[in-house]
Amino acid sequence: MSPVKTLGIAGSGVIGAGWAARAMAHGIDVIAFDPFAKAEEPMRAKVERAWPSMLKLMGGEPARRGELAFTTELSEMAQAADWIQEAAPEREDLKIGLYKQMDAIAGPNVVIASSSSGFLPTRLQSQCAHPERVIIGHPFYPVYLLPLVETVAGEKTAPETMDKADAFYRSIGMFPLRLKKEIDGYICDRLQEALWREALNVLDKGIGTTEDIDRAIIYSAGLRWAIMGSFLHYHTAGGDGGMRAFMAQFDPSLELPWTDLKFPKWSDELTEKLVGGCEAQAAGKTIAEWETERNDVLVDIMHVLKKHNIGVGEVLNGKV
Protein backbone atom coordinates (compact mmCIF):
# COMPACT_ATOMS: atom_id res chain seq x y z
CA MET A 1 0.00 0.00 0.00
CA SER A 2 1.26 3.49 -0.88
CA PRO A 3 1.73 5.79 2.14
CA VAL A 4 -1.26 7.95 2.99
CA LYS A 5 -0.17 11.54 2.50
CA THR A 6 -3.59 13.19 2.69
CA LEU A 7 -6.39 12.00 4.95
CA GLY A 8 -9.87 13.05 3.92
CA ILE A 9 -12.38 13.46 6.75
CA ALA A 10 -16.13 13.72 6.26
CA GLY A 11 -17.44 15.43 9.38
CA SER A 12 -15.81 17.99 11.63
CA GLY A 13 -17.18 17.15 15.07
CA VAL A 14 -15.38 15.67 18.06
CA ILE A 15 -14.50 12.42 16.26
CA GLY A 16 -13.51 14.07 12.98
CA ALA A 17 -11.31 16.57 14.81
CA GLY A 18 -9.74 13.73 16.78
CA TRP A 19 -8.84 11.90 13.58
CA ALA A 20 -7.39 15.11 12.17
CA ALA A 21 -5.22 15.72 15.22
CA ARG A 22 -3.88 12.15 15.26
CA ALA A 23 -3.08 12.18 11.53
CA MET A 24 -1.40 15.59 11.70
CA ALA A 25 0.76 14.43 14.62
CA HIS A 26 2.04 11.66 12.34
CA GLY A 27 2.91 14.03 9.51
CA ILE A 28 -0.20 13.44 7.40
CA ASP A 29 -2.03 16.35 5.81
CA VAL A 30 -5.77 16.51 6.36
CA ILE A 31 -8.60 17.87 4.26
CA ALA A 32 -11.84 17.99 6.22
CA PHE A 33 -15.29 18.32 4.72
CA ASP A 34 -18.33 19.77 6.41
CA PRO A 35 -21.30 21.33 4.59
CA PHE A 36 -21.31 24.20 7.09
CA ALA A 37 -18.50 26.75 6.75
CA LYS A 38 -18.97 27.82 10.37
CA ALA A 39 -17.76 24.35 11.45
CA GLU A 40 -14.16 25.11 10.48
CA GLU A 41 -13.23 27.31 13.43
CA PRO A 42 -14.52 24.91 16.12
CA MET A 43 -12.73 22.03 14.42
CA ARG A 44 -9.41 23.86 14.39
CA ALA A 45 -9.96 24.77 18.05
CA LYS A 46 -10.50 21.09 18.94
CA VAL A 47 -7.26 20.13 17.18
CA GLU A 48 -5.33 22.79 19.08
CA ARG A 49 -6.86 21.66 22.36
CA ALA A 50 -5.74 18.09 21.65
CA TRP A 51 -2.22 19.01 20.56
CA PRO A 52 -0.51 19.42 23.98
CA SER A 53 -1.75 16.01 25.11
CA MET A 54 -0.43 14.34 21.97
CA LEU A 55 2.96 15.98 22.34
CA LYS A 56 3.15 14.77 25.92
CA LEU A 57 2.26 11.24 24.80
CA MET A 58 4.74 11.31 21.91
CA GLY A 59 7.50 12.89 23.97
CA GLY A 60 7.85 16.06 21.91
CA GLU A 61 7.06 17.71 18.59
CA PRO A 62 6.65 15.43 15.58
CA ALA A 63 9.18 15.57 12.76
CA ARG A 64 6.47 17.19 10.70
CA ARG A 65 3.07 18.54 11.66
CA GLY A 66 0.51 17.81 8.96
CA GLU A 67 -1.49 20.69 7.58
CA LEU A 68 -5.25 21.04 7.96
CA ALA A 69 -7.41 22.24 5.08
CA PHE A 70 -11.18 22.67 5.24
CA THR A 71 -13.82 22.57 2.53
CA THR A 72 -17.58 22.71 2.22
CA GLU A 73 -17.39 20.73 -1.04
CA LEU A 74 -17.53 16.96 -0.68
CA SER A 75 -16.02 16.48 -4.13
CA GLU A 76 -12.94 18.54 -3.22
CA MET A 77 -12.24 16.37 -0.19
CA ALA A 78 -12.92 13.06 -1.96
CA GLN A 79 -10.71 13.95 -4.93
CA ALA A 80 -7.78 15.03 -2.76
CA ALA A 81 -7.76 12.16 -0.24
CA ASP A 82 -5.57 9.04 -0.23
CA TRP A 83 -7.80 7.62 2.52
CA ILE A 84 -11.26 8.77 3.63
CA GLN A 85 -12.40 8.56 7.23
CA GLU A 86 -16.10 9.31 7.55
CA ALA A 87 -17.17 10.88 10.84
CA ALA A 88 -20.62 12.19 9.98
CA PRO A 89 -23.62 12.19 12.39
CA GLU A 90 -24.75 8.71 13.42
CA ARG A 91 -27.64 8.33 10.98
CA GLU A 92 -27.56 5.29 8.74
CA ASP A 93 -29.49 6.86 5.86
CA LEU A 94 -27.17 9.86 5.84
CA LYS A 95 -24.07 7.64 5.84
CA ILE A 96 -25.35 5.38 3.06
CA GLY A 97 -26.00 8.40 0.84
CA LEU A 98 -22.66 9.92 1.73
CA TYR A 99 -20.84 6.70 0.85
CA LYS A 100 -22.55 6.52 -2.50
CA GLN A 101 -21.34 10.04 -3.30
CA MET A 102 -17.78 9.57 -2.04
CA ASP A 103 -17.46 6.23 -3.83
CA ALA A 104 -18.39 7.90 -7.12
CA ILE A 105 -15.70 10.59 -6.70
CA ALA A 106 -12.70 9.09 -4.86
CA GLY A 107 -9.78 7.50 -6.68
CA PRO A 108 -9.99 3.73 -7.26
CA ASN A 109 -7.40 2.84 -4.59
CA VAL A 110 -8.87 5.04 -1.84
CA VAL A 111 -10.29 3.15 1.15
CA ILE A 112 -13.46 4.65 2.61
CA ALA A 113 -13.76 3.90 6.33
CA SER A 114 -16.61 4.72 8.66
CA SER A 115 -16.20 5.85 12.25
CA SER A 116 -19.69 4.52 12.96
CA SER A 117 -20.14 3.13 16.46
CA GLY A 118 -22.59 0.41 15.47
CA PHE A 119 -23.86 0.23 11.88
CA LEU A 120 -23.20 -2.80 9.69
CA PRO A 121 -20.68 -2.18 6.90
CA THR A 122 -22.76 -4.31 4.53
CA ARG A 123 -25.53 -1.73 4.87
CA LEU A 124 -23.19 1.24 4.45
CA GLN A 125 -21.64 -0.16 1.25
CA SER A 126 -25.01 -1.21 -0.21
CA GLN A 127 -25.28 1.62 -2.74
CA CYS A 128 -21.61 1.85 -3.69
CA ALA A 129 -20.28 0.90 -7.11
CA HIS A 130 -17.05 -0.23 -5.42
CA PRO A 131 -18.17 -1.75 -2.10
CA GLU A 132 -14.94 -3.74 -1.86
CA ARG A 133 -13.14 -0.67 -0.48
CA VAL A 134 -15.68 0.18 2.22
CA ILE A 135 -15.01 -0.80 5.86
CA ILE A 136 -15.72 0.18 9.44
CA GLY A 137 -12.84 1.88 11.25
CA HIS A 138 -14.41 2.63 14.63
CA PRO A 139 -12.21 4.65 17.01
CA PHE A 140 -12.69 5.60 20.65
CA TYR A 141 -12.86 9.04 22.21
CA PRO A 142 -10.47 10.79 22.53
CA VAL A 143 -9.34 9.52 19.14
CA TYR A 144 -6.02 11.35 19.36
CA LEU A 145 -4.99 9.40 22.49
CA LEU A 146 -6.78 6.03 22.63
CA PRO A 147 -5.24 3.60 20.14
CA LEU A 148 -8.02 1.07 19.55
CA VAL A 149 -9.79 1.08 16.19
CA GLU A 150 -12.25 -1.72 15.48
CA THR A 151 -12.11 -2.74 11.82
CA VAL A 152 -15.08 -4.55 10.32
CA ALA A 153 -15.59 -5.89 6.80
CA GLY A 154 -18.91 -5.95 4.99
CA GLU A 155 -20.10 -8.80 2.79
CA LYS A 156 -18.43 -7.24 -0.26
CA THR A 157 -15.29 -5.83 1.39
CA ALA A 158 -12.09 -7.15 -0.20
CA PRO A 159 -9.56 -8.89 2.10
CA GLU A 160 -6.81 -6.60 0.79
CA THR A 161 -8.83 -3.59 2.00
CA MET A 162 -8.67 -4.95 5.53
CA ASP A 163 -4.92 -5.45 5.14
CA LYS A 164 -4.59 -1.84 4.00
CA ALA A 165 -6.54 -0.77 7.07
CA ASP A 166 -4.18 -2.66 9.37
CA ALA A 167 -1.19 -0.93 7.78
CA PHE A 168 -2.67 2.57 7.76
CA TYR A 169 -3.97 2.55 11.32
CA ARG A 170 -0.71 1.15 12.66
CA SER A 171 1.15 3.92 10.82
CA ILE A 172 -0.68 6.52 12.93
CA GLY A 173 -0.04 4.76 16.23
CA MET A 174 -3.27 2.78 16.52
CA PHE A 175 -4.13 -0.83 17.28
CA PRO A 176 -6.50 -2.24 14.63
CA LEU A 177 -8.73 -4.93 16.10
CA ARG A 178 -10.19 -6.88 13.17
CA LEU A 179 -13.57 -8.46 13.93
CA LYS A 180 -14.06 -11.98 12.64
CA LYS A 181 -17.57 -11.11 11.41
CA GLU A 182 -19.83 -8.07 11.34
CA ILE A 183 -22.32 -7.40 14.13
CA ASP A 184 -24.25 -4.35 15.27
CA GLY A 185 -22.27 -2.37 17.85
CA TYR A 186 -19.05 -4.35 17.22
CA ILE A 187 -17.24 -5.45 20.40
CA CYS A 188 -16.38 -2.62 22.76
CA ASP A 189 -19.61 -0.66 22.39
CA ARG A 190 -21.64 -3.78 23.13
CA LEU A 191 -19.66 -4.17 26.35
CA GLN A 192 -20.01 -0.48 27.21
CA GLU A 193 -23.73 -0.61 26.48
CA ALA A 194 -24.19 -3.48 28.93
CA LEU A 195 -22.40 -1.55 31.67
CA TRP A 196 -24.35 1.64 30.85
CA ARG A 197 -27.64 -0.27 31.04
CA GLU A 198 -26.83 -1.81 34.41
CA ALA A 199 -25.57 1.51 35.76
CA LEU A 200 -28.87 3.16 34.84
CA ASN A 201 -30.79 0.42 36.63
CA VAL A 202 -28.71 0.88 39.79
CA LEU A 203 -29.30 4.64 39.57
CA ASP A 204 -33.03 4.24 38.91
CA LYS A 205 -33.49 1.94 41.90
CA GLY A 206 -31.77 4.41 44.21
CA ILE A 207 -28.98 1.99 45.09
CA GLY A 208 -26.28 4.56 44.38
CA THR A 209 -25.72 8.00 42.87
CA THR A 210 -23.88 8.63 39.60
CA GLU A 211 -20.77 9.31 41.68
CA ASP A 212 -21.15 6.06 43.66
CA ILE A 213 -21.48 4.08 40.45
CA ASP A 214 -18.46 5.75 38.84
CA ARG A 215 -16.38 5.19 41.97
CA ALA A 216 -17.32 1.51 41.92
CA ILE A 217 -15.53 1.33 38.56
CA ILE A 218 -12.58 3.68 38.95
CA TYR A 219 -11.50 2.29 42.34
CA SER A 220 -11.68 -1.38 41.25
CA ALA A 221 -12.36 -3.02 37.90
CA GLY A 222 -11.41 0.04 35.85
CA LEU A 223 -7.84 -0.15 37.09
CA ARG A 224 -7.31 -3.79 36.19
CA TRP A 225 -9.19 -3.53 32.88
CA ALA A 226 -6.43 -1.23 31.62
CA ILE A 227 -3.96 -4.06 32.18
CA MET A 228 -5.69 -7.33 31.34
CA GLY A 229 -9.34 -6.89 30.41
CA SER A 230 -12.06 -9.24 31.71
CA PHE A 231 -11.09 -12.72 30.51
CA LEU A 232 -7.44 -12.62 31.50
CA HIS A 233 -8.38 -11.18 34.89
CA TYR A 234 -10.77 -14.06 35.59
CA HIS A 235 -8.09 -16.46 34.37
CA THR A 236 -5.76 -15.14 37.08
CA ALA A 237 -8.62 -15.17 39.62
CA GLY A 238 -8.74 -18.95 39.21
CA GLY A 239 -5.34 -19.24 40.84
CA ASP A 240 -2.87 -21.81 39.51
CA GLY A 241 -5.74 -23.59 37.79
CA GLY A 242 -6.56 -20.56 35.68
CA MET A 243 -9.88 -20.14 33.89
CA ARG A 244 -10.76 -23.83 34.20
CA ALA A 245 -10.56 -23.60 38.00
CA PHE A 246 -12.43 -20.29 37.98
CA MET A 247 -15.29 -21.81 35.98
CA ALA A 248 -15.47 -24.78 38.32
CA GLN A 249 -15.86 -22.42 41.27
CA PHE A 250 -18.22 -19.94 39.60
CA ASP A 251 -20.42 -21.91 37.21
CA PRO A 252 -20.98 -19.53 34.25
CA SER A 253 -24.37 -21.12 33.56
CA LEU A 254 -25.82 -19.97 36.89
CA GLU A 255 -28.65 -17.50 36.49
CA LEU A 256 -27.82 -15.13 39.31
CA PRO A 257 -30.02 -12.11 40.06
CA TRP A 258 -27.14 -9.73 39.35
CA THR A 259 -28.34 -8.14 36.17
CA ASP A 260 -31.44 -6.36 34.94
CA LEU A 261 -30.52 -6.97 31.30
CA LYS A 262 -32.92 -4.31 29.97
CA PHE A 263 -32.93 -0.55 30.30
CA PRO A 264 -35.11 0.81 33.09
CA LYS A 265 -38.38 2.52 32.19
CA TRP A 266 -37.42 6.13 31.53
CA SER A 267 -38.88 8.91 33.63
CA ASP A 268 -38.33 12.56 34.51
CA GLU A 269 -37.09 11.41 37.91
CA LEU A 270 -34.40 9.22 36.34
CA THR A 271 -33.39 12.07 34.05
CA GLU A 272 -32.92 14.36 37.03
CA LYS A 273 -30.94 11.72 38.92
CA LEU A 274 -28.66 11.29 35.91
CA VAL A 275 -28.18 14.94 34.95
CA GLY A 276 -28.12 16.27 38.50
CA GLY A 277 -25.68 13.61 39.63
CA CYS A 278 -23.27 14.31 36.79
CA GLU A 279 -23.43 18.06 37.35
CA ALA A 280 -22.69 17.55 41.05
CA GLN A 281 -19.71 15.34 40.17
CA ALA A 282 -18.38 17.99 37.78
CA ALA A 283 -18.07 20.28 40.81
CA GLY A 284 -18.15 23.47 38.77
CA LYS A 285 -15.40 22.50 36.33
CA THR A 286 -16.04 23.12 32.65
CA ILE A 287 -16.01 20.30 30.11
CA ALA A 288 -12.74 21.70 28.73
CA GLU A 289 -11.17 21.56 32.21
CA TRP A 290 -12.30 17.96 32.66
CA GLU A 291 -10.95 17.05 29.23
CA THR A 292 -7.56 18.52 30.06
CA GLU A 293 -7.38 16.68 33.37
CA ARG A 294 -8.56 13.44 31.77
CA ASN A 295 -5.97 13.72 29.02
CA ASP A 296 -3.12 14.43 31.43
CA VAL A 297 -4.00 11.38 33.52
CA LEU A 298 -4.53 9.18 30.45
CA VAL A 299 -1.11 10.07 29.11
CA ASP A 300 0.56 9.37 32.45
CA ILE A 301 -1.20 5.98 32.72
CA MET A 302 -0.19 5.11 29.16
CA HIS A 303 3.44 5.99 29.93
CA VAL A 304 3.37 3.59 32.90
CA LEU A 305 1.91 0.87 30.69
CA LYS A 306 4.61 1.63 28.13
CA LYS A 307 7.29 1.15 30.78
CA HIS A 308 5.86 -2.29 31.59
CA ASN A 309 5.11 -3.11 27.94
CA ILE A 310 1.58 -4.24 28.76
CA GLY A 311 -1.80 -3.30 27.33
CA VAL A 312 -1.59 0.02 25.51
CA GLY A 313 2.13 0.03 26.32
CA GLU A 314 2.69 -2.63 23.66
CA VAL A 315 1.17 -0.30 21.05
CA LEU A 316 3.32 2.63 22.17
CA ASN A 317 6.40 0.41 22.02
CA GLY A 318 5.49 -0.85 18.55
CA LYS A 319 5.24 -4.44 19.77
CA VAL A 320 1.75 -5.18 18.33
N, C-alpha and C positions, 0 to 999 in steps of 0.2 A: 504494500500500500504506500502511495506517495504521501509525504508528510502533509499534515493539514496546516496550511499557512493562514487561511482565513476561515473563521468560524462564523456561520450565519445563525442568528438567533431570531426566532419568531415569537415575540412577546417580551416586554420589558419590565415585568414585575419583579418580585423578590427572587423567584427562581431564575428568570432570564438574566437578571443582574448578577446573580451568583455564578452562573455559567460564564458570563463575560469576565468577571473578576478572576476566576480560576484560569481561564484560557489566557488572559492577558499576562498573568503572573508566570506563565510558561512560554511567553514570547510569541503567542499567536494573536494575530489581529482579529478584531471582531467587527462585524456589521450587524447591527440589531434593527429589526423591523417592528414597528408598532404603527397602527393606522392613525394614532393620535400624536401630533407633533409635540403636544405639551408633556408627553411621557418621557421625552429625552432628558430633561433636567433631573427629574427624580431618579432616573436610572443611573445617570452619571454620579449622583450623590450617593447612591447605594454602593457603587463600585468603590468610591473613595472611602466610604465608611468601612468597607471590608478590607481595604488595602493594608492597614497597619497590622491586622491580625494575621494576614497571609505572610507578611514579611517576617513576623515573629516566628511563625511556624517554619518558614523556609530558611531562617537564619540570616536574612539580609535581602538586599535588592536583587531581583533577577538579572541575568545577563542582559536581557532585553525586555522592556515592558511593551506588550502589544498595544496597538492603537485601537480606539473605539470610534466607530462611525455609526451614524444613526440615519435611518430612512423611514419614510412613511409609505414607500413603494415596495410591495412584496417582491415584485419582479427584480428590482435592483438588488435586494438581499439574496434572492435565490440564484441569480446569475453570477454573483461575486463569490459565493461560498464554496469551499472545498468539503464542508460538512455542515449539515443543518441540524440544529437542536431546537425543536419546537417547545415553547414554554407558554403557550396560549392558555386562556381560561379553561377550566376543567369542564368543558361541554363537548360531548362526543360528536354531535352534529357539526359544531364549529370546526373541530379538529379534522373530521373526515373531509369537509369541504376545503380546508386549508391544505391538507395533504394532496388533494387532487390538483390544486393550483400549483403548489411547489413542485410536484412531480412533473408537471408539464413544462416547467421552466428550467429547473436545475440541470446541470451537466450530467451525463450518463453515469459517471463514477461517483457521484455525490450521494452519501448515505443520508437518509432523513430519519432522525431519531426523535421520539416523543418523550417528554418529561412527565407524561401522564402518571398519576399515582394509582391507576387502577383499570384503565380501559384495555380491552384485548387488542393486540396489534393486528389480528386478522380483520377486525372491524375497521381499524384506522386505515388499512391499506386497501380496503374493498373497492374504492373508486379510482385507484391509481393504475396508470398504464404500465408502470414498472414497480409492482409491489415487492419485488425481490430485494429492494434496497431499503425497505421500511422496517424499522424495529422500535422497540421500547428501550429507552435509556433513562431509567427513573433514578434521579438523585435524591439526596436528603438534605434538608435545611439545617445549617447553612451550607450551601453547595460548595462554597469556596474553602471550607475546612473539612467537612466530613467526606471521606473517600469513597464510600459505597455507591455504586451505580448498578441497579438491577437491569440486566439486559434480557429482553424477551423477544423471541422470533414469532412471527405470524405464520399461518399455513403456507404462505407463498414467499416467505423470506429466504433468501439464499444463504447457505452455510458460510460462504465467503464473506457475506455482509456481517455476520456475527464475529468472524475472525477479525475483520477490520475494526469492529467496535472494541474488541479486546485491546487491540494495538493502540487505537486512538485514546481510549480512556486511560490506559496505563501511561501514555505519554504526557498526560496532564495530572499525574499523581493520584489517580483513582484506582479503586479495586472493582473491576467488573465481575459481578456475580451473575453467571449465565443460568437462567432457569431451564430446567429440563423440558418443560412444557408450559404453555400459556395458561393463565388462570386470572380471574378478576382479582385485583388488589395485590397480585404478586406475592412476595413472601413477607417482607418486613411490615408493610401496611396492614396485612391481615393480623399479624401479631400485635401491632399497636392498636388496631381496632378492638381486639379482644380485651386488652388492658383498659382502653378508654371506656368500653361498655361496662366492665365490672366496676371501674372507678365511679362512674355515674350512678350505678346502683347503690354503692356504698354511701355516696353523697345523698342520694334521694332518700335512703332509709334513715338518715341522721346518725349513721355509725361514726362518721368522721367528717371534718371539714375538708376543703380543698387542700389546705396546708397539711393536715394530718395525712391525707392520702399521698401527697407528694413526698412527705418525709418518710413514709413507709417504703418508698422506692429509693430515694437518694441516700438513706442511711443503711440500706441493706442490699437488695438484689441489684440495684442500679450499679453499685460499685463492682460487683463481680461480673455482671454482664459485659462490662467493658473489657474484661480479660478473657472470659471463656464461654460466654453465652449460656443458654439453658442446658443443652444436652451434655456438654462436657462438665458443667458444674454438677449435674446429677450423677454423672459417671464417677466423679471424685467423691460425691456424698455416699457412694456405696462402699467406701473403704477399699481394701485390697481387692475385693471382688468386683469392683467397678459397677457398671450399669446392670449387669446380671444380678448382682447381690442387691442393688437398689430396688430393682423390679420385684425381687422376691419379698422384700420387706414392705414395699408400698405397691401393691397390686394395681397396675395402671387401668385395669378394667373396673375398679370400684367406682360406683356412682355416688360420690360424696357430695353433700349439700354445700359445696364451696363456690358454686358459680350460679349466676342468674341467667347466663347465656344470652338473653335478649336485653335490648335497651329498656330502661324504665319508661313508663308512660310519662310523656312530657307535660310539664305544668309551669305556670308562672312562678310557683314557689321554688321549683327546681332551678329555673333560670336565675332567680335571685340568689340562690345558694351558690350557683356556679360563678356568676359574674361578681357578686359581692365578695365571695371568698378569694377569687383571683385578685381583685382590686385591693383587698386587705393585705394579701401576700406581697403585692408589688410595693407596698409601704411608701407610696409617693414617688417612686422612681419612674422615670419615663421608659418607654419601650427601648429607646436608643441606649439609655444607661444600662438597662438589663442586657441588651445585646452585647455591649462592650464588655461587661463583666462576664457574661457567658463565654464569649470568645476567648478572653484572657485565660479563663480556667480551662476551657477545652484545649487550648494550645499547650498549656502546662501539663495537663494529663497526657496528651499525645506525646509530648517529649519524654515523659516517664515511660510510657509504653515503648517508645523508640529505644530508650536505653536498655530495656529488657527484651526487646525484639519479640514482642507478643501483641496479638490483636492488631490494632492500627499501626503499631510500631513496625510490623513486618512490611507494611505498605510504604511507610516513610523510609525504611531502610532498603527498599527495592528488592525485598526477598520474595514477594508474591506478585 
